[in-house]
């Protein structure tokens, strides 16, 4: 679709993007997004867990790895964050996908949106 039609028909572009994303394995995407711990949970619509990991979880991980660095001659500065990211990525992969269960987040799928466009 040419770029000028995107501006003319944004609802068509959004519909094509939605169809393309339906074939994607959301578990793998969530796991990849967990390179930033908490982003994978946010992607799967686990907002409390995602924001909790992004704020408190990452702060505690930094605190624990710095504190352990004194006892392990700096080895924990690599080991603790790597184990933490791997555990959060696994948690994001195994979490239930709540995508589409929040109707107020997917307004383009609502019946009122299609009536407005018709």
Backbone torsions as a table, in degrees:
resi	resn	phi	psi	omega
1	UNK	NA	128.3	178.7
2	UNK	-63.4	154.4	-175.8
3	UNK	-62.3	-36.5	-177.3
4	UNK	-64.4	-24.0	177.8
5	UNK	-78.7	-18.9	176.3
6	UNK	-62.9	-42.3	-179.9
7	UNK	-71.0	-36.8	-178.1
8	UNK	-72.3	-38.8	-176.4
9	UNK	-130.0	69.8	-177.9
10	UNK	-65.7	-28.1	-179.3
11	UNK	-69.9	-28.9	177.2
12	UNK	-70.2	-41.5	179.0
13	UNK	-64.2	-43.1	179.0
14	UNK	-62.7	-39.8	178.9
15	UNK	-63.9	-40.7	177.9
16	UNK	-66.1	-39.1	177.9
17	UNK	-65.5	-39.9	178.5
18	UNK	-63.6	-43.4	178.6
19	UNK	-63.1	-38.4	179.2
20	UNK	-67.3	-39.5	-177.8
21	UNK	-75.4	-15.1	179.2
22	UNK	-70.6	-22.0	-179.6
23	UNK	-90.9	-1.6	-177.8
24	UNK	-85.3	140.9	175.6
25	UNK	-78.2	104.6	-174.4
26	UNK	-68.1	-24.3	177.2
27	UNK	-66.0	-43.2	179.6
28	UNK	-69.3	-37.5	177.6
29	UNK	-63.7	-42.9	178.8
30	UNK	-62.9	-38.8	178.8
31	UNK	-66.6	-40.4	178.3
32	UNK	-68.3	-37.3	178.6
33	UNK	-67.7	-19.0	-178.6
34	UNK	-75.7	8.8	168.0
35	UNK	-59.6	-33.9	166.8
36	UNK	-99.2	101.1	-172.9
37	UNK	-56.6	124.8	-179.1
38	UNK	111.3	-24.6	-178.1
39	UNK	-68.0	-34.6	178.3
40	UNK	-67.0	-37.0	176.8
41	UNK	-67.7	-39.3	176.7
42	UNK	-64.4	-37.4	179.1
43	UNK	-63.1	-34.5	178.7
44	UNK	-90.6	11.8	174.5
45	UNK	68.9	31.3	170.5
46	UNK	-98.9	82.5	-169.2
47	UNK	-71.2	-41.7	-178.8
48	UNK	-65.5	-46.8	179.1
49	UNK	-65.1	-41.7	-178.4
50	UNK	-63.3	-49.0	179.3
51	UNK	-69.7	-32.3	176.0
52	UNK	-64.8	-42.2	178.1
53	UNK	-68.8	-41.4	-179.8
54	UNK	-62.3	-34.4	-176.7
55	UNK	-98.6	-76.3	-173.7
56	UNK	-68.8	-41.0	-178.5
57	UNK	-63.1	-45.5	179.5
58	UNK	-68.9	-36.1	177.4
59	UNK	-65.1	-42.6	177.9
60	UNK	-66.5	-35.6	177.9
61	UNK	-64.5	-43.1	178.2
62	UNK	-64.0	-44.8	179.5
63	UNK	-60.7	-45.9	-178.3
64	UNK	-66.9	-40.6	-178.5
65	UNK	-70.4	-35.2	176.8
66	UNK	-69.4	-42.0	178.8
67	UNK	-64.1	-41.7	178.5
68	UNK	-73.0	-21.1	179.8
69	UNK	-63.2	-29.5	178.0
70	UNK	-66.2	-33.0	-177.3
71	UNK	-92.0	-20.1	-174.5
72	UNK	-113.6	15.8	179.5
73	UNK	56.5	36.8	175.8
74	UNK	88.5	-5.8	-178.6
75	UNK	-64.0	-31.3	-179.0
76	UNK	-71.9	-16.6	177.7
77	UNK	-67.5	-17.7	176.3
78	UNK	-105.4	-44.8	-173.5
79	UNK	-69.0	-46.7	-176.0
80	UNK	-65.3	-48.8	177.5
81	UNK	-63.4	-36.0	179.4
82	UNK	-65.7	-43.0	178.2
83	UNK	-67.2	-37.3	179.4
84	UNK	-65.5	-46.6	179.7
85	UNK	-63.9	-40.8	178.7
86	UNK	-64.2	-41.2	179.8
87	UNK	-67.5	-40.6	179.2
88	UNK	-68.9	-37.7	177.6
89	UNK	-64.3	-41.7	176.9
90	UNK	-64.0	-41.0	178.4
91	UNK	-63.3	-40.7	178.0
92	UNK	-67.0	-36.6	179.4
93	UNK	-65.5	-40.5	-175.2
94	UNK	-87.5	-10.1	-178.6
95	UNK	-68.6	148.3	177.0
96	UNK	-67.0	139.8	-179.0
97	UNK	-85.5	115.7	179.7
98	UNK	-97.6	16.4	179.8
99	UNK	-65.5	130.6	179.5
100	UNK	88.2	-5.1	179.3
101	UNK	-90.0	-7.3	176.9
102	UNK	-108.5	97.1	-175.2
103	UNK	-64.4	-28.0	-179.0
104	UNK	-73.9	-13.5	176.2
105	UNK	-91.0	-19.0	-177.3
106	UNK	-118.4	67.4	-173.6
107	UNK	-67.8	-26.0	-178.2
108	UNK	-72.8	-12.2	177.4
109	UNK	-94.1	-5.2	-178.8
110	UNK	-77.1	155.2	-177.8
111	UNK	-68.5	-31.4	-179.6
112	UNK	-67.7	-29.6	179.5
113	UNK	-68.4	-41.0	-179.1
114	UNK	-72.3	-32.3	176.3
115	UNK	-67.2	-35.6	179.2
116	UNK	-66.8	-36.6	-178.2
117	UNK	-77.7	-23.1	-176.0
118	UNK	-74.6	NA	NA
